[in-house]
Amino acid sequence: MIKMTMMLKRNPKISHEEFVKHHIEKHGPLFKQIPEAKEHVIRYIQTHPIAQTSSVVKVNDFDGTAELWFDSLEGLETVLTSSFYKENVFPDELTFLDHANTLVTLGYQDDIISSIHEN
C-alpha cells in the first residue's frame, strides 16, 4: 500500500473559503468518478484547517491536505494517468490549486496508535 499526502495551497485568485467549498463539493466527488479509482484507491480524505490556534503547535499556512491510499505504486500511476483524470480531474485542479506551492509525499504508513481504545 502507498500513501500520497498532499499539503495543498489554493489558487491565489480564490479565497480560502472558496477553496474549501470547491475541494469538498466539486473536486472530491469528481475524483471519485475516476473508473480506475474504484479498483486502486483504498481511502481518500481531505482535511481543512480550523480557525482556532494552539500555543503548543506551530502550523503552516496551507489551505488543506489530501491523503490518498493506493493499493500499490502501479495503482497510483494507473489512476493519475487515466484519461478521466487527465481530461477532467487535473483541469479541475488547475482552477483551485496552486500546484507550484503544493507539496506531495509518497510513502508507506506505519501505524503507531491506530485506536484510542488500544492498550
N, CA, C and O atoms as a GROMACS GRO file, in nm:
protein
  476
    1MET      N    1   0.085  -0.118   0.000
    1MET     CA    2   0.000   0.000   0.000
    1MET      C    3   0.090   0.124   0.000
    1MET      O    4   0.192   0.129   0.069
    2ILE      N    5   0.051   0.224  -0.078
    2ILE     CA    6   0.123   0.350  -0.090
    2ILE      C    7   0.029   0.463  -0.047
    2ILE      O    8  -0.088   0.467  -0.085
    3LYS      N    9   0.083   0.555   0.033
    3LYS     CA   10   0.003   0.670   0.074
    3LYS      C   11   0.062   0.795   0.010
    3LYS      O   12   0.182   0.820   0.017
    4MET      N   13  -0.027   0.874  -0.052
    4MET     CA   14   0.012   1.003  -0.106
    4MET      C   15  -0.048   1.110  -0.015
    4MET      O   16  -0.169   1.115   0.006
    5THR      N   17   0.039   1.195   0.038
    5THR     CA   18  -0.004   1.305   0.123
    5THR      C   19   0.027   1.435   0.051
    5THR      O   20   0.140   1.457   0.006
    6MET      N   21  -0.073   1.520   0.039
    6MET     CA   22  -0.057   1.647  -0.031
    6MET      C   23  -0.088   1.761   0.066
    6MET      O   24  -0.194   1.764   0.128
    7MET      N   25   0.006   1.854   0.078
    7MET     CA   26  -0.015   1.978   0.154
    7MET      C   27  -0.055   2.083   0.051
    7MET      O   28   0.027   2.127  -0.029
    8LEU      N   29  -0.181   2.122   0.055
    8LEU     CA   30  -0.242   2.199  -0.054
    8LEU      C   31  -0.237   2.350  -0.032
    8LEU      O   32  -0.265   2.400   0.077
    9LYS      N   33  -0.202   2.419  -0.137
    9LYS     CA   34  -0.210   2.565  -0.141
    9LYS      C   35  -0.315   2.601  -0.246
    9LYS      O   36  -0.321   2.542  -0.354
   10ARG      N   37  -0.397   2.697  -0.213
   10ARG     CA   38  -0.505   2.738  -0.303
   10ARG      C   39  -0.453   2.828  -0.414
   10ARG      O   40  -0.350   2.895  -0.400
   11ASN      N   41  -0.525   2.829  -0.522
   11ASN     CA   42  -0.501   2.924  -0.628
   11ASN      C   43  -0.520   3.064  -0.567
   11ASN      O   44  -0.625   3.090  -0.508
   12PRO      N   45  -0.423   3.153  -0.580
   12PRO     CA   46  -0.434   3.284  -0.516
   12PRO      C   47  -0.550   3.370  -0.568
   12PRO      O   48  -0.581   3.474  -0.510
   13LYS      N   49  -0.614   3.327  -0.676
   13LYS     CA   50  -0.728   3.402  -0.731
   13LYS      C   51  -0.859   3.375  -0.656
   13LYS      O   52  -0.959   3.442  -0.681
   14ILE      N   53  -0.857   3.276  -0.564
   14ILE     CA   54  -0.979   3.245  -0.490
   14ILE      C   55  -0.952   3.255  -0.340
   14ILE      O   56  -0.837   3.249  -0.296
   15SER      N   57  -1.058   3.272  -0.263
   15SER     CA   58  -1.045   3.282  -0.118
   15SER      C   59  -1.029   3.142  -0.058
   15SER      O   60  -1.055   3.041  -0.123
   16HIS      N   61  -0.986   3.139   0.067
   16HIS     CA   62  -0.973   3.011   0.137
   16HIS      C   63  -1.109   2.942   0.145
   16HIS      O   64  -1.120   2.820   0.128
   17GLU      N   65  -1.213   3.020   0.172
   17GLU     CA   66  -1.348   2.962   0.183
   17GLU      C   67  -1.394   2.902   0.050
   17GLU      O   68  -1.455   2.795   0.048
   18GLU      N   69  -1.364   2.971  -0.060
   18GLU     CA   70  -1.398   2.918  -0.192
   18GLU      C   71  -1.319   2.790  -0.220
   18GLU      O   72  -1.372   2.695  -0.278
   19PHE      N   73  -1.193   2.788  -0.179
   19PHE     CA   74  -1.109   2.670  -0.196
   19PHE      C   75  -1.170   2.549  -0.124
   19PHE      O   76  -1.187   2.442  -0.183
   20VAL      N   77  -1.204   2.567   0.003
   20VAL     CA   78  -1.258   2.457   0.083
   20VAL      C   79  -1.388   2.406   0.021
   20VAL      O   80  -1.406   2.285   0.007
   21LYS      N   81  -1.478   2.497  -0.014
   21LYS     CA   82  -1.606   2.458  -0.075
   21LYS      C   83  -1.583   2.378  -0.204
   21LYS      O   84  -1.646   2.274  -0.225
   22HIS      N   85  -1.494   2.426  -0.288
   22HIS     CA   86  -1.466   2.357  -0.414
   22HIS      C   87  -1.402   2.220  -0.389
   22HIS      O   88  -1.439   2.122  -0.452
   23HIS      N   89  -1.307   2.216  -0.297
   23HIS     CA   90  -1.238   2.090  -0.267
   23HIS      C   91  -1.336   1.983  -0.221
   23HIS      O   92  -1.331   1.869  -0.267
   24ILE      N   93  -1.425   2.021  -0.130
   24ILE     CA   94  -1.521   1.925  -0.074
   24ILE      C   95  -1.634   1.892  -0.172
   24ILE      O   96  -1.664   1.775  -0.195
   25GLU      N   97  -1.696   1.996  -0.228
   25GLU     CA   98  -1.819   1.975  -0.304
   25GLU      C   99  -1.798   1.940  -0.450
   25GLU      O  100  -1.884   1.875  -0.510
   26LYS      N  101  -1.688   1.982  -0.511
   26LYS     CA  102  -1.667   1.953  -0.652
   26LYS      C  103  -1.553   1.855  -0.676
   26LYS      O  104  -1.571   1.753  -0.743
   27HIS      N  105  -1.435   1.885  -0.621
   27HIS     CA  106  -1.318   1.804  -0.655
   27HIS      C  107  -1.327   1.662  -0.598
   27HIS      O  108  -1.298   1.565  -0.669
   28GLY      N  109  -1.365   1.650  -0.473
   28GLY     CA  110  -1.376   1.516  -0.414
   28GLY      C  111  -1.471   1.425  -0.493
   28GLY      O  112  -1.432   1.315  -0.530
   29PRO      N  113  -1.595   1.471  -0.518
   29PRO     CA  114  -1.686   1.389  -0.598
   29PRO      C  115  -1.636   1.362  -0.740
   29PRO      O  116  -1.659   1.254  -0.794
   30LEU      N  117  -1.566   1.458  -0.799
   30LEU     CA  118  -1.510   1.438  -0.933
   30LEU      C  119  -1.404   1.329  -0.930
   30LEU      O  120  -1.401   1.242  -1.018
   31PHE      N  121  -1.315   1.333  -0.829
   31PHE     CA  122  -1.211   1.231  -0.817
   31PHE      C  123  -1.274   1.092  -0.802
   31PHE      O  124  -1.225   0.995  -0.859
   32LYS      N  125  -1.382   1.082  -0.725
   32LYS     CA  126  -1.449   0.954  -0.705
   32LYS      C  127  -1.501   0.893  -0.835
   32LYS      O  128  -1.523   0.772  -0.842
   33GLN      N  129  -1.522   0.976  -0.937
   33GLN     CA  130  -1.574   0.927  -1.065
   33GLN      C  131  -1.468   0.861  -1.152
   33GLN      O  132  -1.501   0.801  -1.254
   34ILE      N  133  -1.342   0.871  -1.114
   34ILE     CA  134  -1.237   0.808  -1.195
   34ILE      C  135  -1.260   0.657  -1.191
   34ILE      O  136  -1.254   0.597  -1.084
   35PRO      N  137  -1.285   0.593  -1.306
   35PRO     CA  138  -1.313   0.449  -1.305
   35PRO      C  139  -1.201   0.368  -1.239
   35PRO      O  140  -1.229   0.273  -1.165
   36GLU      N  141  -1.077   0.402  -1.264
   36GLU     CA  142  -0.964   0.327  -1.208
   36GLU      C  143  -0.951   0.346  -1.057
   36GLU      O  144  -0.890   0.263  -0.990
   37ALA      N  145  -1.007   0.454  -1.004
   37ALA     CA  146  -1.000   0.478  -0.860
   37ALA      C  147  -1.080   0.372  -0.783
   37ALA      O  148  -1.043   0.334  -0.672
   38LYS      N  149  -1.187   0.326  -0.844
   38LYS     CA  150  -1.268   0.224  -0.777
   38LYS      C  151  -1.188   0.097  -0.749
   38LYS      O  152  -1.214   0.027  -0.652
   39GLU      N  153  -1.091   0.069  -0.834
   39GLU     CA  154  -1.008  -0.051  -0.819
   39GLU      C  155  -0.883  -0.026  -0.734
   39GLU      O  156  -0.840  -0.115  -0.662
   40HIS      N  157  -0.824   0.093  -0.742
   40HIS     CA  158  -0.692   0.114  -0.683
   40HIS      C  159  -0.685   0.206  -0.562
   40HIS      O  160  -0.586   0.204  -0.489
   41VAL      N  161  -0.789   0.288  -0.538
   41VAL     CA  162  -0.786   0.379  -0.423
   41VAL      C  163  -0.856   0.311  -0.305
   41VAL      O  164  -0.972   0.270  -0.313
   42ILE      N  165  -0.782   0.300  -0.197
   42ILE     CA  166  -0.834   0.236  -0.076
   42ILE      C  167  -0.907   0.336   0.012
   42ILE      O  168  -1.009   0.304   0.074
   43ARG      N  169  -0.853   0.457   0.018
   43ARG     CA  170  -0.912   0.560   0.103
   43ARG      C  171  -0.869   0.697   0.051
   43ARG      O  172  -0.760   0.712  -0.005
   44TYR      N  173  -0.955   0.798   0.071
   44TYR     CA  174  -0.924   0.935   0.032
   44TYR      C  175  -0.989   1.025   0.135
   44TYR      O  176  -1.110   1.020   0.154
   45ILE      N  177  -0.908   1.107   0.203
   45ILE     CA  178  -0.964   1.202   0.299
   45ILE      C  179  -0.909   1.341   0.271
   45ILE      O  180  -0.798   1.357   0.220
   46GLN      N  181  -0.988   1.439   0.306
   46GLN     CA  182  -0.948   1.579   0.297
   46GLN      C  183  -0.950   1.637   0.438
   46GLN      O  184  -1.036   1.602   0.520
   47THR      N  185  -0.856   1.726   0.466
   47THR     CA  186  -0.853   1.797   0.594
   47THR      C  187  -0.835   1.945   0.564
   47THR      O  188  -0.756   1.984   0.479
   48HIS      N  189  -0.910   2.027   0.637
   48HIS     CA  190  -0.901   2.172   0.621
   48HIS      C  191  -0.875   2.233   0.758
   48HIS      O  192  -0.930   2.185   0.858
   49PRO      N  193  -0.794   2.338   0.764
   49PRO     CA  194  -0.755   2.392   0.894
   49PRO      C  195  -0.871   2.452   0.972
   49PRO      O  196  -0.968   2.504   0.916
   50ILE      N  197  -0.858   2.444   1.104
   50ILE     CA  198  -0.957   2.505   1.193
   50ILE      C  199  -0.917   2.650   1.218
   50ILE      O  200  -0.802   2.688   1.198
   51ALA      N  201  -1.011   2.729   1.262
   51ALA     CA  202  -0.984   2.871   1.287
   51ALA      C  203  -0.906   2.891   1.416
   51ALA      O  204  -0.828   2.987   1.427
   52GLN      N  205  -0.924   2.804   1.513
   52GLN     CA  206  -0.856   2.818   1.641
   52GLN      C  207  -0.707   2.791   1.626
   52GLN      O  208  -0.664   2.721   1.535
   53THR      N  209  -0.629   2.849   1.716
   53THR     CA  210  -0.485   2.825   1.718
   53THR      C  211  -0.448   2.758   1.848
   53THR      O  212  -0.526   2.755   1.944
   54SER      N  213  -0.329   2.704   1.851
   54SER     CA  214  -0.277   2.638   1.970
   54SER      C  215  -0.144   2.701   2.008
   54SER      O  216  -0.063   2.735   1.922
   55SER      N  217  -0.124   2.717   2.136
   55SER     CA  218   0.004   2.773   2.182
   55SER      C  219   0.114   2.669   2.182
   55SER      O  220   0.231   2.703   2.202
   56VAL      N  221   0.080   2.543   2.162
   56VAL     CA  222   0.182   2.437   2.168
   56VAL      C  223   0.219   2.381   2.032
   56VAL      O  224   0.314   2.304   2.020
   57VAL      N  225   0.146   2.419   1.928
   57VAL     CA  226   0.174   2.369   1.794
   57VAL      C  227   0.180   2.485   1.696
   57VAL      O  228   0.085   2.562   1.683
   58LYS      N  229   0.293   2.498   1.629
   58LYS     CA  230   0.306   2.600   1.524
   58LYS      C  231   0.264   2.534   1.393
   58LYS      O  232   0.312   2.427   1.358
   59VAL      N  233   0.174   2.598   1.320
   59VAL     CA  234   0.126   2.541   1.194
   59VAL      C  235   0.163   2.630   1.078
   59VAL      O  236   0.185   2.750   1.094
   60ASN      N  237   0.170   2.572   0.960
   60ASN     CA  238   0.198   2.645   0.838
   60ASN      C  239   0.067   2.697   0.782
   60ASN      O  240  -0.040   2.669   0.837
   61ASP      N  241   0.073   2.771   0.675
   61ASP     CA  242  -0.048   2.832   0.620
   61ASP      C  243  -0.102   2.759   0.498
   61ASP      O  244  -0.147   2.822   0.403
   62PHE      N  245  -0.097   2.628   0.500
   62PHE     CA  246  -0.157   2.551   0.391
   62PHE      C  247  -0.308   2.560   0.401
   62PHE      O  248  -0.364   2.581   0.509
   63ASP      N  249  -0.375   2.545   0.288
   63ASP     CA  250  -0.520   2.557   0.284
   63ASP      C  251  -0.591   2.425   0.309
   63ASP      O  252  -0.713   2.422   0.325
   64GLY      N  253  -0.516   2.318   0.313
   64GLY     CA  254  -0.575   2.188   0.340
   64GLY      C  255  -0.479   2.077   0.305
   64GLY      O  256  -0.368   2.101   0.258
   65THR      N  257  -0.524   1.956   0.329
   65THR     CA  258  -0.447   1.838   0.289
   65THR      C  259  -0.540   1.741   0.217
   65THR      O  260  -0.662   1.743   0.233
   66ALA      N  261  -0.479   1.657   0.138
   66ALA     CA  262  -0.548   1.542   0.078
   66ALA      C  263  -0.459   1.422   0.105
   66ALA      O  264  -0.338   1.427   0.081
   67GLU      N  265  -0.519   1.316   0.154
   67GLU     CA  266  -0.446   1.193   0.179
   67GLU      C  267  -0.516   1.082   0.102
   67GLU      O  268  -0.636   1.059   0.117
   68LEU      N  269  -0.438   1.013   0.020
   68LEU     CA  270  -0.493   0.904  -0.061
   68LEU      C  271  -0.409   0.780  -0.042
   68LEU      O  272  -0.287   0.783  -0.052
   69TRP      N  273  -0.476   0.670  -0.015
   69TRP     CA  274  -0.411   0.541  -0.002
   69TRP      C  275  -0.440   0.461  -0.129
   69TRP      O  276  -0.556   0.443  -0.167
   70PHE      N  277  -0.335   0.413  -0.192
   70PHE     CA  278  -0.347   0.333  -0.314
   70PHE      C  279  -0.302   0.190  -0.285
   70PHE      O  280  -0.222   0.167  -0.195
   71ASP      N  281  -0.354   0.095  -0.362
   71ASP     CA  282  -0.316  -0.044  -0.341
   71ASP      C  283  -0.169  -0.070  -0.374
   71ASP      O  284  -0.109  -0.164  -0.322
   72SER      N  285  -0.110   0.014  -0.459
   72SER     CA  286   0.030  -0.004  -0.500
   72SER      C  287   0.076   0.122  -0.573
   72SER      O  288  -0.006   0.208  -0.608
   73LEU      N  289   0.205   0.132  -0.596
   73LEU     CA  290   0.257   0.242  -0.676
   73LEU      C  291   0.203   0.235  -0.818
   73LEU      O  292   0.173   0.337  -0.880
   74GLU      N  293   0.190   0.114  -0.870
   74GLU     CA  294   0.134   0.096  -1.004
   74GLU      C  295  -0.011   0.142  -1.008
   74GLU      O  296  -0.055   0.200  -1.107
   75GLY      N  297  -0.086   0.116  -0.900
   75GLY     CA  298  -0.225   0.161  -0.893
   75GLY      C  299  -0.234   0.313  -0.893
   75GLY      O  300  -0.320   0.370  -0.961
   76LEU      N  301  -0.146   0.378  -0.818
   76LEU     CA  302  -0.140   0.525  -0.817
   76LEU      C  303  -0.115   0.576  -0.958
   76LEU      O  304  -0.183   0.668  -1.004
   77GLU      N  305  -0.018   0.517  -1.025
   77GLU     CA  306   0.016   0.562  -1.160
   77GLU      C  307  -0.098   0.536  -1.258
   77GLU      O  308  -0.121   0.617  -1.348
   78THR      N  309  -0.168   0.426  -1.241
   78THR     CA  310  -0.282   0.395  -1.327
   78THR      C  311  -0.391   0.501  -1.311
   78THR      O  312  -0.448   0.548  -1.410
   79VAL      N  313  -0.420   0.538  -1.186
   79VAL     CA  314  -0.525   0.638  -1.161
   79VAL      C  315  -0.483   0.774  -1.215
   79VAL      O  316  -0.562   0.841  -1.282
   80LEU      N  317  -0.359   0.816  -1.186
   80LEU     CA  318  -0.317   0.952  -1.222
   80LEU      C  319  -0.277   0.968  -1.369
   80LEU      O  320  -0.250   1.079  -1.414
   81THR      N  321  -0.274   0.858  -1.443
   81THR     CA  322  -0.250   0.868  -1.587
   81THR      C  323  -0.375   0.828  -1.667
   81THR      O  324  -0.371   0.822  -1.790
   82SER      N  325  -0.484   0.801  -1.596
   82SER     CA  326  -0.608   0.761  -1.666
   82SER      C  327  -0.662   0.878  -1.748
   82SER      O  328  -0.635   0.994  -1.718
   83SER      N  329  -0.736   0.846  -1.850
   83SER     CA  330  -0.792   0.951  -1.936
   83SER      C  331  -0.891   1.038  -1.858
   83SER      O  332  -0.895   1.159  -1.880
   84PHE      N  333  -0.970   0.979  -1.768
   84PHE     CA  334  -1.066   1.059  -1.691
   84PHE      C  335  -0.992   1.159  -1.601
   84PHE      O  336  -1.033   1.275  -1.590
   85TYR      N  337  -0.884   1.114  -1.538
   85TYR     CA  338  -0.806   1.206  -1.455
   85TYR      C  339  -0.749   1.319  -1.541
   85TYR      O  340  -0.762   1.436  -1.507
   86LYS      N  341  -0.685   1.283  -1.651
   86LYS     CA  342  -0.618   1.384  -1.734
   86LYS      C  343  -0.718   1.481  -1.799
   86LYS      O  344  -0.687   1.599  -1.816
   87GLU      N  345  -0.837   1.432  -1.835
   87GLU     CA  346  -0.934   1.516  -1.906
   87GLU      C  347  -1.030   1.592  -1.814
   87GLU      O  348  -1.088   1.692  -1.856
   88ASN      N  349  -1.048   1.546  -1.691
   88ASN     CA  350  -1.148   1.606  -1.602
   88ASN      C  351  -1.092   1.652  -1.468
   88ASN      O  352  -1.115   1.765  -1.426
   89VAL      N  353  -1.020   1.564  -1.400
   89VAL     CA  354  -0.976   1.594  -1.264
   89VAL      C  355  -0.859   1.692  -1.264
   89VAL      O  356  -0.861   1.790  -1.190
   90PHE      N  357  -0.758   1.666  -1.344
   90PHE     CA  358  -0.642   1.755  -1.348
   90PHE      C  359  -0.681   1.898  -1.390
   90PHE      O  360  -0.638   1.993  -1.326
   91PRO      N  361  -0.762   1.915  -1.495
   91PRO     CA  362  -0.805   2.052  -1.530
   91PRO      C  363  -0.880   2.120  -1.415
   91PRO      O  364  -0.868   2.241  -1.396
   92ASP      N  365  -0.957   2.043  -1.338
   92ASP     CA  366  -1.026   2.100  -1.223
   92ASP      C  367  -0.925   2.146  -1.118
   92ASP      O  368  -0.943   2.251  -1.057
   93GLU      N  369  -0.818   2.068  -1.098
   93GLU     CA  370  -0.716   2.107  -1.001
   93GLU      C  371  -0.658   2.245  -1.035
   93GLU      O  372  -0.629   2.324  -0.945
   94LEU      N  373  -0.642   2.272  -1.162
   94LEU     CA  374  -0.584   2.399  -1.204
   94LEU      C  375  -0.672   2.519  -1.169
   94LEU      O  376  -0.624   2.632  -1.164
   95THR      N  377  -0.801   2.495  -1.145
   95THR     CA  378  -0.891   2.605  -1.112
   95THR      C  379  -0.884   2.645  -0.965
   95THR      O  380  -0.915   2.759  -0.932
   96PHE      N  381  -0.844   2.554  -0.876
   96PHE     CA  382  -0.848   2.587  -0.733
   96PHE      C  383  -0.718   2.561  -0.658
   96PHE      O  384  -0.704   2.605  -0.544
   97LEU      N  385  -0.623   2.492  -0.719
   97LEU     CA  386  -0.494   2.463  -0.654
   97LEU      C  387  -0.382   2.548  -0.711
   97LEU      O  388  -0.386   2.590  -0.827
   98ASP      N  389  -0.284   2.574  -0.629
   98ASP     CA  390  -0.158   2.633  -0.671
   98ASP      C  391  -0.057   2.518  -0.674
   98ASP      O  392   0.009   2.491  -0.573
   99HIS      N  393  -0.045   2.452  -0.788
   99HIS     CA  394   0.042   2.334  -0.799
   99HIS      C  395   0.187   2.364  -0.763
   99HIS      O  396   0.254   2.280  -0.703
  100ALA      N  397   0.235   2.481  -0.798
  100ALA     CA  398   0.375   2.515  -0.774
  100ALA      C  399   0.409   2.518  -0.624
  100ALA      O  400   0.524   2.496  -0.586
  101ASN      N  401   0.309   2.545  -0.541
  101ASN     CA  402   0.334   2.555  -0.397
  101ASN      C  403   0.265   2.446  -0.315
  101ASN      O  404   0.260   2.454  -0.193
  102THR      N  405   0.213   2.346  -0.382
  102THR     CA  406   0.156   2.230  -0.316
  102THR      C  407   0.264   2.125  -0.302
  102THR      O  408   0.337   2.095  -0.397
  103LEU      N  409   0.276   2.068  -0.182
  103LEU     CA  410   0.378   1.966  -0.155
  103LEU      C  411   0.316   1.827  -0.158
  103LEU      O  412   0.203   1.808  -0.111
  104VAL      N  413   0.388   1.731  -0.214
  104VAL     CA  414   0.339   1.594  -0.224
  104VAL      C  415   0.446   1.499  -0.173
  104VAL      O  416   0.564   1.511  -0.208
  105THR      N  417   0.405   1.404  -0.091
  105THR     CA  418   0.495   1.297  -0.050
  105THR      C  419   0.429   1.163  -0.080
  105THR      O  420   0.306   1.150  -0.076
  106LEU      N  421   0.511   1.064  -0.109
  106LEU     CA  422   0.466   0.926  -0.125
  106LEU      C  423   0.539   0.842  -0.022
  106LEU      O  424   0.658   0.862   0.001
  107GLY      N  425   0.468   0.751   0.039
  107GLY     CA  426   0.534   0.667   0.138
  107GLY      C  427   0.448   0.553   0.185
  107GLY      O  428   0.335   0.532   0.140
  108TYR      N  429   0.508   0.479   0.278
  108TYR     CA  430   0.437   0.371   0.346
  108TYR      C  431   0.388   0.424   0.478
  108TYR      O  432   0.455   0.507   0.540
  109GLN      N  433   0.275   0.378   0.522
  109GLN     CA  434   0.219   0.422   0.650
  109GLN      C  435   0.253   0.320   0.757
  109GLN      O  436   0.233   0.200   0.737
  110ASP      N  437   0.305   0.366   0.868
  110ASP     CA  438   0.331   0.281   0.984
  110ASP      C  439   0.238   0.324   1.096
  110ASP      O  440   0.248   0.437   1.144
  111ASP      N  441   0.149   0.237   1.138
  111ASP     CA  442   0.057   0.269   1.247
  111ASP      C  443   0.130   0.261   1.381
  111ASP      O  444   0.186   0.157   1.416
  112ILE      N  445   0.128   0.370   1.454
  112ILE     CA  446   0.187   0.373   1.587
  112ILE      C  447   0.075   0.360   1.691
  112ILE      O  448   0.084   0.278   1.782
  113ILE      N  449  -0.028   0.439   1.676
  113ILE     CA  450  -0.150   0.425   1.754
  113ILE      C  451  -0.263   0.422   1.652
  113ILE      O  452  -0.282   0.518   1.577
  114SER      N  453  -0.337   0.314   1.647
  114SER     CA  454  -0.442   0.304   1.546
  114SER      C  455  -0.582   0.312   1.605
  114SER      O  456  -0.681   0.315   1.532
  115SER      N  457  -0.591   0.316   1.737
  115SER     CA  458  -0.722   0.326   1.801
  115SER      C  459  -0.704   0.392   1.937
  115SER      O  460  -0.606   0.365   2.006
  116ILE      N  461  -0.798   0.476   1.975
  116ILE     CA  462  -0.790   0.539   2.106
  116ILE      C  463  -0.820   0.437   2.217
  116ILE      O  464  -0.795   0.464   2.334
  117HIS      N  465  -0.873   0.321   2.181
  117HIS     CA  466  -0.907   0.219   2.278
  117HIS      C  467  -0.797   0.114   2.290
  117HIS      O  468  -0.812   0.014   2.362
  118GLU      N  469  -0.687   0.136   2.220
  118GLU     CA  470  -0.576   0.041   2.222
  118GLU      C  471  -0.501   0.051   2.354
  118GLU      O  472  -0.482   0.160   2.407
  119ASN      N  473  -0.457  -0.062   2.406
  119ASN     CA  474  -0.377  -0.062   2.531
  119ASN      C  475  -0.231  -0.040   2.504
  119ASN      O  476  -0.151  -0.038   2.598
   0.00000   0.00000   0.00000
